[in-house]
């Protein structure tokens, strides 16, 4: 599926950890981002049986969010997302991610600024 990588985020989180900030503090921001993108992708998914949209889930991680779809019941999810020779790609997950990229980056920035203030790391 589509991915957005924030260049330098790993270095920032490592630096924060060295200063005593728990990276778990970023989990809330990643969960909010994942939940919004998950809901948006479910809303954009074409509904025939509903199995694709119900298969969209997020996996919470320490310093990222991972969304996935498909599985035994929704084996057709990759074909809807990426298309086939006979069917045009509909890309509900990719389009939702692209539509929310700026908002997600702003959420991470707000959370990092909040951590800097909370731990008095701004000098």
C-alpha positions in Angstrom: 0.0 0.0 0.0 1.1 3.6 0.2 3.5 4.9 2.8 4.5 8.2 4.1 7.9 8.5 5.8 8.8 11.4 7.9 12.5 12.0 7.2 14.4 12.5 10.5 11.6 11.2 12.8 13.7 8.3 13.9 16.6 10.6 14.8 14.3 12.9 16.7 12.7 10.1 18.7 16.2 8.7 19.5 17.3 12.1 20.7 14.2 12.5 22.8 14.8 9.1 24.4 18.4 10.2 25.3 16.9 13.2 27.0 14.5 11.0 29.0 11.4 11.4 27.0 9.4 8.2 26.4 8.6 7.5 22.8 5.3 6.0 24.1 4.3 9.7 24.4 4.0 9.8 20.6 1.6 6.8 20.5 -1.4 9.1 21.0 -0.6 11.1 17.9 0.0 8.0 15.8 -3.2 6.5 17.0 -5.2 9.6 16.1 -3.6 9.7 12.7 -4.2 6.0 12.1 -7.8 6.2 13.2 -8.6 9.1 10.9 -7.0 7.5 7.9 -8.6 4.1 8.7 -12.1 5.8 8.9 -11.5 7.7 5.7 -10.3 4.7 3.8 -13.3 2.7 5.0 -15.6 5.5 3.8 -13.9 5.6 0.3 -13.8 1.9 -0.2 -16.4 0.8 -2.8 -19.0 -1.4 -1.2 -20.0 -4.6 -2.9 -19.9 -7.1 0.0 -18.3 -4.8 2.6 -15.5 -7.2 3.3 -12.8 -4.9 2.0 -13.8 -2.0 4.2 -14.2 -4.2 7.3 -10.7 -5.6 6.7 -9.0 -2.2 7.0 -7.2 -2.1 10.3 -4.3 -0.2 11.9 -1.4 -1.7 13.8 -0.1 0.6 16.5 3.6 0.8 16.9 6.0 2.7 19.1 6.9 5.4 16.6 4.7 4.8 13.5 1.3 3.7 12.4 0.7 0.9 9.9 -2.6 0.4 8.1 -3.4 -2.8 6.2 -6.3 -4.4 4.4 -7.2 -7.8 3.0 -6.9 -11.3 4.3 -8.9 -14.5 3.7 -12.3 -12.8 3.7 -11.1 -9.8 1.7 -8.6 -11.4 -0.7 -9.7 -9.0 -3.4 -8.4 -5.9 -1.5 -5.1 -5.5 -3.4 -7.0 -5.8 -6.7 -9.3 -3.0 -5.8 -6.4 -0.8 -4.5 -4.0 -1.5 -7.3 -6.2 -2.6 -10.2 -5.8 -5.4 -12.7 -5.6 -5.7 -16.4 -9.4 -5.6 -16.5 -10.1 -3.2 -13.6 -8.8 0.3 -13.0 -7.1 0.9 -9.6 -9.5 2.6 -7.2 -6.9 3.3 -4.5 -9.2 4.2 -1.5 -6.3 3.7 1.0 -3.8 5.6 -1.1 -6.1 8.5 -1.8 -7.1 8.8 1.9 -3.5 8.8 2.9 -2.6 11.5 0.4 -5.6 13.6 1.5 -4.5 13.5 5.1 -0.7 13.7 4.8 -0.4 17.3 5.7 -2.8 17.0 8.7 -0.8 13.9 9.9 2.5 15.8 9.8 0.9 18.7 11.7 -0.3 16.2 14.4 3.2 14.9 14.8 4.6 18.4 15.0 2.1 19.4 17.6 2.9 16.3 19.7 6.6 16.9 19.4 6.2 20.6 20.5 4.0 19.5 23.4 6.7 17.0 24.5 9.4 19.7 24.2 7.3 22.0 26.4 6.4 19.3 28.9 9.9 18.2 29.4 11.3 21.7 29.2 13.7 20.9 26.3 13.5 24.2 24.6 16.6 25.6 26.2 
